[in-house]
Amino acid sequence: MEDIQTRMRDLGEFIREQRGSARLSLRKLSDMAGISNPYLSQIERGLRKPSAEILQQIAKALRISAETLYVRAGILEEREGDHDLVGEILRDPSITEAQKQALIQVYVSFQHENEGLANAELEAGAEEAPAAEAAVAGEEAAATGA
């Protein structure tokens, strides 16, 4: 298990990277997150262990998943064996948060598109069913001479 100092240093580095990707100054992010500039600086340097509430505020300001920060801070355990693709994307440290959001948007749009196709197929099948039933009934009537 990682020691707390290493974990806080990694968390701070990650927050700093995300702030850089978002092109936010330390002051701007601290204002957006509603925390003091010196406190955010200490978090980024790994000198402070922020609460879950503070991490949530930072995540919201950075427009990233709070779960990602919770896992990095050791508040949540990283889930193993979970086949949740969105969760896997959010936990992937090798891509940026912007890339994660883009992947999730594409994935969700494909899901909605495919749900629409599945619903259209079901509706088409439902419309064809009465016609098929009528044809079968007609065949049965002809066969029985009714």
Order of alpha helices (4+ residues) and beta strands (2+ residues): alpha-alpha-alpha-alpha-alpha-alpha-alpha
